[in-house]
Amino acid sequence: MISRLVPGAWVRHPNEPGWGLGQVQSAVGDRVTVNFEHAGKRLINAAVVTLARADDAPPSPAAGLP
């Protein structure tokens, strides 16, 4: 699990590269809600999946992410 995931952090799912860049919407315990460019909003169990930080990654203009 990534420590201190906070809303607004940019991440990638290591097993789903086609989902693209994701922005953390909420993080409560191991439950992390992420809005991905190409997969929409997904609830991730961070105890099972270690999200990869994408620090300094600008959002894609076509992603529709804030």
Buried (B, 14 or more C-beta within 10 A) or exposed (E): BBEEBEEEBBBBBEEBEEBBBBBBBEBEEEEBBBBBBBBEEBEBEBEEBBBBEBEEEEBEEEBEBE
